[in-house]
């Protein structure tokens, strides 16, 4: 909750560390892109 509005953010856990916000979003986006590319190359 910030400035009267509810905010959503991504949160990941990695080796006991909490990764959140834009850093977690970048990692998730990169992971999805790598997976999609791997699937396309496998076909």
C-alpha positions in Angstrom: 0.0 0.0 0.0 1.6 3.2 -1.1 0.1 6.7 -1.7 -3.4 5.3 -1.2 -3.0 2.5 -3.8 -2.3 -1.2 -3.4 0.9 -2.1 -5.4 1.8 -5.6 -6.7 5.4 -6.8 -7.0 7.1 -10.0 -7.8 9.1 -11.8 -5.2 11.5 -14.8 -5.6 13.5 -16.8 -3.2 17.0 -17.9 -4.2 19.4 -19.7 -1.9 17.7 -18.2 1.2 17.7 -14.7 -0.3 14.6 -12.7 -1.0 14.7 -11.0 -4.4 11.8 -8.7 -5.1 10.6 -5.8 -7.2 12.2 -4.8 -10.5 15.1 -7.2 -9.9 12.8 -10.2 -9.6 10.8 -9.0 -12.6 14.0 -8.8 -14.8 15.0 -12.3 -13.7 11.5 -13.7 -14.4 11.3 -12.0 -17.8 14.8 -13.3 -18.8 13.9 -16.8 -17.6 10.7 -16.8 -19.8 12.6 -15.5 -22.8 15.3 -18.2 -22.5 12.7 -21.0 -22.1 10.8 -19.8 -25.1 13.9 -19.6 -27.2 15.0 -23.1 -26.1 11.6 -24.5 -27.1 11.7 -22.9 -30.5 15.2 -24.2 -31.1 14.2 -27.7 -30.0 11.4 -27.9 -32.6 
